[in-house]
């Protein structure tokens, strides 16, 4: 389909905020802080920033130049740049990866809806560690409650996408991203002032360069791919809505916002975890068990204040998750609109139903379907592992190789500059292959 007549972002700010919205998500809150602590504090942050700007940014640019030059989503873009070639497969890979991530991501989004509702209605009210675990067990592991919350989150995502690029994605990003930062700053201030919080600040900041080994670098890179939403055609799709944009500038801003928010989330989460006398771990328990417990304990002394902080915390988790889930759904919806000439409403409905079905399986894998294992993983775990560890990396590698080796050198250099073209062509593929191999060995 021709790209003329396609919806567009209203301007540069909208495009950048939408990209930042996609990047800022659950990954920033529940994986980044833990990785920082595990892999040498400030030393890891330095490695992460280097990876974000030297490897992830070039990958971002690879996707962006394809979106910019074609004005099309991943499948049609590859189809028009390399007709009748296997490169179309990359377009399919991108849409499929987006769809799978969307499906399990919305399950977690549902938990955020649930906790937020609870913190409004009567507070979360857990004061013991066991109480927090039991609560999470029922929020995630029962049948009805998580399914209702999951459907609610998916519905919110669908409504925003149904409203379209400007009235949906753009408006939501413009409101939610600034709000998200403000709310997280308030939670951070509260968190670092809790008694015993210094230990958590030290955990994040104490630079320990002896912990920077191959596995730390691999973790930093993997995390920065997921966090900047690379390899799934999202950057490509959003850029096709903003073809006049300067892609280097947009990529740099996305990396800056994403990294700042991850560090901010680290200071909101870890000091509180240590103040509560807990041992930090990555994943859902950090956000949905440890923090409710700590805030619940504080509620004994400062009920109103701790209630407000709990609401702000879960509200920011919800907004962060939504601004990411809409970008995943949009990549899928745009595909059907281009490929099959579907109207937005119909394409949204179709993908939402599919994502709902897979999401239900993922959600139930925390409860009654917990025994179903795929390569030793629950359904949710398998979807997460498959996309985060394999499909996204493969997509990122393929986009870089295509742009570096198949597209016109001078044209790419005029968009990205010589330095980034060199990185895309040589360093990114080598780095990804090295990490892939080291991951297999480790
Ligand atoms: N970047 C999001 C996060 O950090 C996840 C995501 C991945 C969103 C891929 C869109 C595409 O949580």
Boltz pocket constraint, residues with backbone or C-beta under 6 A from the ligand:
constraints:
  - pocket:
      binder: B
      contacts: [[A, 22], [A, 23], [A, 24], [A, 25], [A, 26], [A, 27], [A, 28], [A, 101], [A, 225], [A, 226], [A, 227], [A, 228], [A, 229], [A, 230], [A, 232], [A, 234], [A, 324], [A, 325], [A, 327], [A, 328]]
      max_distance: 6.0
